[in-house]
Amino acid sequence: MLCSMRSVFVSLALLMLATGAAQDGEVRNPGPSTIGFITLGVLQGGGSLVGADFEGVIARRFGVQGGIGIFGFGGGLNVHLGPDGRSSFISLQYWHQGWERNYTQSLAGPNFVYRSRKWFTCQLGLGSAIDKGPAWPKDTEQPGIQLMYAIGAYFPW
């Protein structure tokens, strides 16, 4: 299963790159130069109860994000579907849920992140279980594929 999941992740990464390169439509004026975004909300910061993600724009349609929150951290590679950062994007994310004895699990997978033009954001995706920690219930089997979702507000900087 690990080998097939690697194939899925490589395929999705290639698809994200191709999608970003193929989006050469009309270019809107993105306004003042934006170098990044801060997102605050529920299940942000690597699937934390409450957390924050920080996205840095590294090229016209590409961003790198990292986040931290209550009981977790995470990161991702983002390909925006529009010409600027105030657009929805596809993200390949890693979530680490918990710390030390409270560590529950780690997930990685693709997410679609909706970003409104003003402040609202939400995301939905599928994650592959990478690891489980000591806080995972002993009498419960860890699913191989799980939903990844979050909701919040974002702010450019």
C-alpha positions in Angstrom: 0.0 0.0 0.0 2.9 2.4 0.8 4.2 2.0 -2.8 0.8 2.7 -4.3 0.4 5.8 -2.1 3.7 7.1 -3.2 2.6 6.7 -6.8 -0.6 8.7 -6.0 1.3 11.5 -4.3 3.8 11.8 -7.2 0.9 11.8 -9.7 -0.9 14.5 -7.8 2.2 16.6 -7.5 2.7 16.4 -11.3 -1.0 17.2 -11.8 -0.6 20.3 -9.6 2.4 21.5 -11.6 0.6 20.9 -14.9 -2.6 22.7 -13.6 -0.5 25.7 -12.5 1.3 26.0 -15.8 -2.0 25.6 -17.8 -3.8 28.5 -16.2 -2.8 31.3 -18.5 -6.1 33.1 -18.8 -6.8 36.8 -18.2 -4.6 38.3 -15.6 -6.3 40.5 -13.0 -4.5 43.2 -11.1 -3.7 41.5 -7.8 -3.4 44.8 -6.0 -0.5 45.6 -3.7 2.3 43.1 -3.6 1.4 40.3 -1.2 4.1 38.1 0.1 2.0 35.8 2.2 -1.2 34.9 4.0 -2.1 33.9 7.6 -5.1 31.6 8.1 -6.7 31.2 11.5 -9.3 28.7 12.3 -10.6 25.3 13.3 -8.5 22.3 12.3 -5.8 24.6 10.8 -2.2 24.2 11.7 -1.9 20.5 10.8 -5.4 19.5 11.8 -5.2 21.1 15.3 -8.3 21.9 17.3 -7.5 25.6 16.7 -4.5 26.7 14.8 -2.8 29.0 12.2 -1.2 28.4 8.9 1.3 30.7 7.2 1.6 30.7 3.4 4.6 32.3 1.7 4.2 33.0 -2.0 7.3 31.7 -3.8 6.2 32.2 -7.4 3.2 33.6 -9.3 0.9 30.6 -8.5 2.9 28.7 -6.0 3.1 28.8 -2.2 4.6 27.0 0.7 2.8 26.8 4.0 3.5 25.8 7.5 1.3 25.8 10.5 1.0 25.2 14.2 -1.9 25.0 16.7 -3.2 23.5 19.8 -2.0 19.9 19.6 -0.5 19.8 16.1 1.5 21.1 13.3 1.7 20.7 9.5 2.9 22.0 6.2 2.0 22.0 2.5 2.9 22.8 -1.1 0.2 24.9 -2.8 -0.7 25.6 -6.5 -3.2 28.4 -6.9 -5.9 28.1 -9.5 -6.0 31.9 -10.1 -3.3 34.5 -10.9 -2.9 35.6 -7.3 -2.9 34.4 -3.7 -6.5 35.4 -3.1 -7.6 32.4 -5.2 -8.5 28.8 -4.4 -5.7 26.2 -4.6 -4.7 22.6 -4.5 -2.4 21.7 -1.7 -0.4 18.6 -0.9 -0.4 18.6 2.9 1.2 16.9 5.9 -0.6 16.9 9.3 1.0 15.8 12.6 -1.8 15.6 15.2 -0.7 15.8 18.8 2.5 16.1 20.8 4.5 13.4 22.6 2.1 11.3 24.7 -0.8 13.2 23.1 0.4 12.3 19.6 -2.5 10.7 17.8 -1.5 10.3 14.1 0.2 11.8 11.0 -1.6 12.1 7.7 -0.5 13.3 4.2 -2.6 14.0 1.1 -4.2 16.4 -1.4 -6.7 19.0 -0.3 -8.8 21.5 -2.3 -8.7 24.8 -0.4 -11.5 27.3 -1.3 -10.5 30.9 -0.6 -13.0 33.7 -1.1 -11.9 37.1 -2.4 -12.3 38.7 1.0 -11.5 36.5 4.1 -13.3 33.2 4.2 -11.5 29.8 3.6 -12.3 26.2 3.9 -10.7 23.0 2.7 -11.5 19.3 2.0 -9.2 16.5 1.1 -8.1 12.9 1.6 -5.2 11.9 3.8 -3.2 8.7 3.9 -2.3 7.5 7.4 1.5 7.6 7.8 1.8 6.9 11.5 -0.2 6.5 14.7 0.9 7.5 18.1 0.4 6.6 21.7 -2.9 8.6 22.0 -4.6 6.5 19.3 -7.2 4.3 21.0 -5.8 0.8 21.4 -9.2 -0.9 20.6 -9.7 1.0 17.3 -8.0 0.3 14.0 -6.6 3.3 12.2 -8.2 3.8 8.8 -5.8 4.0 5.8 -7.6 6.9 4.2 -9.3 9.7 6.2 -11.0 13.0 5.5 -8.9 16.2 6.0 -11.0 19.4 6.5 -10.7 22.8 8.0 -12.4 26.2 8.1 -11.2 29.6 9.0 -10.4 33.2 8.0 -7.3 34.4 6.0 -5.4 37.7 6.0 -2.9 38.8 3.5 0.4 40.5 4.6 
